[in-house]
């Protein structure tokens, strides 16, 4: 509960502290607390919870909602109202059952209907039950089988309580094979609610020997695993949660009830060692072991040694395991040691001769020992986000059974990968001129490669014949192909340019390809297969969903992409030689006519950093005429195209428009404004922007205007954009007035920064009652010099009026204040107190979560009232040049998670070490442009370092100790 309120990890060591923190955060607030899927029946715990809730308080009308599957829990809670959820009505249940079994419009055979209705009746209207049993019966439509389900003794199951519902156990018992049941049981390796990767799960099944090659069927183990996965999906044991850009089913999960079943059926095989648990004698029979992160001290006990001496098949550990302990696990097939801080991979891993799956991801080691290459049965090696990994073992080619090598960055791989003929998943392969490293022709032997294939360093490939030996076009399983030349190398010689054209020509892919990226290519033109999007002079690349053309700086023309039927995402970036996007972009002139539309499926289009692009033409008349173009385009981004003045305007589905660093946008905005679906508009460094651009964008939810130097005023009808939720105006130096915004009742964020000529705050601010985030900073004329004395004496200047408006914003959580200084003629004129006084905001001290204070050079202290804002989670201190130390009372801000200190040039000292240690929630400190403090915080040697060394993430002038992997890893 507290972590939801303060959006950070809570200190759970003290119930009293938690109760007090909740009391501070919930003061005067009405809340709804939902306790979902509760199983605890200890009455004393419920009494304790109720006592805490009474102490927390909250306004009248606060409610607690408990959901449970147990009547005993409902009795223990002693609630005022109990609402029993009823299942689906009988006829709706029967309709869902038929839908799960029969095709649309297909009737249930009369001889099966009564038995089917009886089965449905036993499901008590629970949709998951009906769908799961429906999937079980779908392929066996005979009365005898249906009767066996109807009359099963499992309906009478009572021994294990409500967690294992009979219908799920029935579905499990009727899975087609014992092996499939084992595959389902192994799914308990995942925590409840965890995301599941289909590929990873199949690799784990394969490592356990659960995917047998079937005699007489030419199927790979991965294909058998995919069949098993789909059966579990059809039985509702798995659910789709997210789909990636290529349309693949990307992540999955198990329903909580299904996860309970998986744990139940595998209960004798798995041991989960968690902090506070014990290792009993029954642990000696387990096959699979998971060690949680809280077990670092217990991992070396004699009990753990005894467990390791069993015939363990799986070890999943989140703590480092001593070598002598790991040596005992001689039969392990799956070893997962990710995120345990390994700086050196122990040689003992190379002695696990039965190992088939090794995961060392997210560890900071630089190399793998050669002993790894003796794991001759290894099928999967995962090295994801090992950012410091520099090289792979020279004997890698000995791993002849290796099928999946997961590394999510380009690597220089030792020579000999041609011998790894089972390989299907490859890392990014970086070519080099060095002896002893892999060459392009070696890919020709890897016929089963599938998924993503990335080849970098292609400047080291010298001819078409060499590229053709890779046989990329014969690899039907490749879904995404990334071809890259090193951008850092200057390759201006004509011979080099010709070589690159020939190499790219020799790497044409299979027609099955779904995603393609070419990067750093230096040729003047694309080879014919790429220009026409056809391979082998015949087959179109009609399966392409993603195309990215990056830094092909010499190519003057784009490929013909307009007739790709499923293309969804297109990125054109760094094409410096392109001056016009014309008819070749849409269709070949000698074509046999256009299909139903041009770019019929495209939803996202980006054109970035094309400095010479002046015209993007409409498609010419087509055959047949009146063919639509871009009918599905939702997101258009044009950045760094300063000469562009002409673009197509027929984008009927456009929702997000981003224009940055272009000279002329007024005509484009006028045309795009005709499409009423636009919900997001971002404008930056647009030279000709006027106050007439916004009148047609009635559906806008996001409007950002940045660095528009000539914009003098915003549209007068801005307040009519009643759907607007976010309004940011940055660095518009000529902007003098802001229109009435009282009509923006949906506005959640308002940010006005660096508008130096702005003299009045927006009228109607206090009517924006949905506002949560507010910042008005670095607008120096907002408080005129002649008003300064008025503000000092009466406290009722412009800043006070801002504060008055803020007080009437009931949802405000984030506020940036100050920095609206005056151009003083000399330093003596600068006020030495903080303007504005933040005391009017004290009424929000329990609700405000983020506050950024902007000062000016003469200020020597922070506003004293700041110490009372104890609910703050984020605090920014900016531009206090006169400040020499952060006061110790900052420790009162016990909820603080993030502290940013910027442009405080004379700041020398942080609070005392005792105070900093007492700020238990503080996880991030960021220091920028504070030269004295930065020197004091030098790691291990600075006099201030000992005060912050315990903090998890420290950033000083861009240098970070953040151990989290970067996006490049």
Order of alpha helices (4+ residues) and beta strands (2+ residues): alpha-alpha-beta-alpha-beta-alpha-alpha-alpha-alpha-alpha-alpha-alpha-alpha-alpha-beta-beta-alpha-beta-beta-alpha-beta-alpha-beta-beta-beta-beta-beta-beta-beta-alpha-beta-alpha-beta-alpha-beta-beta-beta-beta-beta-beta-beta-beta-beta-beta-beta-alpha-beta-beta-beta-beta-beta-alpha-alpha-beta-beta-beta-beta-alpha-beta-alpha-alpha-beta-beta
